[in-house]
């Protein structure tokens, strides 16, 4: 059993900052890519940023220069530092990871339950 648990969401004013965390736990032999997605009301889920096991990163154009994804492989945790937040960043943010499950040795994609970020004055 593998779980991804996000934390750090909340209400913030425009221009403010938040840091999201996502910790993986369970029968894990390794983790490949880790990602943050978001889904705004009435919109499709979209990829915000991803990070490879070696640290290489990619960002959606809408968040470049404002958001930073990072990971701590020892803690099996991925972070998303969000600065200069805008109302259009309001969404439920989901953590996603490619996990090597211990007993099967298979690479399986897992999702967290989501954390709500609201940017409003």
FENTA-V297094 format. One record per backbone hydrogen bond with DSSP energy under -0.5 kcal/mol. CO is the residue of the C=O (numbers start at 1). NH is the residue of the N-H. E is the energy in kcal/mol with one decimal. If there is no record, write none. Layout:
[[CO & NH & E] [CO & NH & E]]
//
This chain:
[[1 & 27 & -1.4] [3 & 25 & -2.3] [4 & 6 & -0.5] [4 & 113 & -0.5] [5 & 23 & -2.2] [7 & 21 & -2.6] [10 & 118 & -2.7] [12 & 120 & -2.1] [13 & 16 & -2.3] [15 & 84 & -0.6] [16 & 85 & -2.3] [18 & 82 & -3.3] [20 & 80 & -2.2] [21 & 7 & -2.1] [22 & 78 & -2.3] [23 & 5 & -2.2] [25 & 3 & -2.6] [26 & 28 & -1.8] [27 & 102 & -2.0] [30 & 100 & -3.3] [33 & 98 & -2.4] [34 & 51 & -2.5] [35 & 96 & -2.2] [36 & 48 & -3.0] [36 & 49 & -1.6] [37 & 94 & -2.5] [38 & 46 & -3.0] [39 & 92 & -2.2] [40 & 43 & -2.3] [46 & 38 & -2.3] [48 & 60 & -2.6] [49 & 36 & -2.6] [50 & 58 & -1.9] [51 & 34 & -2.2] [52 & 55 & -1.6] [56 & 52 & -2.8] [58 & 50 & -2.1] [60 & 63 & -1.8] [60 & 64 & -0.9] [63 & 66 & -2.3] [63 & 67 & -2.4] [66 & 83 & -2.0] [68 & 81 & -3.0] [70 & 79 & -3.1] [71 & 73 & -0.5] [72 & 76 & -0.7] [72 & 77 & -1.9] [76 & 24 & -2.9] [77 & 72 & -2.9] [78 & 22 & -1.8] [79 & 70 & -1.6] [80 & 20 & -2.6] [80 & 82 & -0.6] [81 & 68 & -2.4] [81 & 83 & -0.6] [82 & 18 & -2.1] [85 & 15 & -3.3] [86 & 89 & -2.3] [87 & 90 & -1.8] [91 & 93 & -0.6] [91 & 117 & -2.9] [92 & 39 & -2.1] [93 & 115 & -2.0] [94 & 37 & -2.9] [95 & 112 & -2.4] [96 & 35 & -3.3] [97 & 99 & -0.8] [97 & 110 & -2.7] [98 & 32 & -3.3] [99 & 101 & -0.8] [99 & 108 & -3.1] [100 & 29 & -3.4] [100 & 30 & -1.0] [101 & 105 & -2.7] [106 & 101 & -2.6] [106 & 108 & -0.7] [108 & 99 & -3.0] [110 & 97 & -2.2] [115 & 93 & -3.1] [116 & 10 & -1.0] [117 & 91 & -2.0] [118 & 12 & -2.6] [118 & 120 & -0.7]]
//
